[in-house]
Amino acid sequence: MMHYGWTLTEVKEQPYFQLLSILNEDDKKDKQKTKTKKEQEVIKGKDLIKLFGG
């Protein structure tokens, strides 16, 4: 939790739902950053023609 600037005492005082929401938000951001190679693939040439039915 030091990554967030909190001491252990402060973490223990926080409501668990608030703490979980903060951690889940960071997890979602990390997942968005690490997209699969398939999602980032550039389609060109003959594959474009196949894709658009030409």
N, C-alpha and C positions, 0 to 999 in steps of 0.2 A: 504494500500500500504506500510505500515511500515514493513510488512512481507518481502517485497522485498528491503527494505532499501531506499525507496524514500520518500521525503516529498511531501505534497500536491502541492506545487509550482512546483516541478519537474514533477509530474504527469500531471499537467495542460499543461506543455510545451511539453510533448511527443506527437508525432503523434498518433492518435487513433488506426490506424491499427497496429502499432508496439505494443501498449499496449494490444490490443485484442489478438494478436498472443502469447504474453507472457502468458496471462491468460488462453488461450485455451490450450497451451502446458501443463500447470499444471493440467488442468481439465482432459486431456487425460491420464496423468500419474496416477491421482487418480482413474480413471475408470479402468485402467489396474491392479491396486493393489487390487481392490475390485471385484474379479471375483465371480461369483455365486458359490454356493456349488455344483451344478450339474457339473460345469466345473472342480472342484477339486476332484470329487468323485473317489475313487479307486474301480475298478471292479475286482472281484476275484471269484474263484470257478465256480459254475454252470453258473453264468452270463457270464463269459469268454467263456465258451463252447457255450452258446447261441449266443454270439456276433460273434464268428468265425464259426458258422454253424456246430458244431460238434455233 
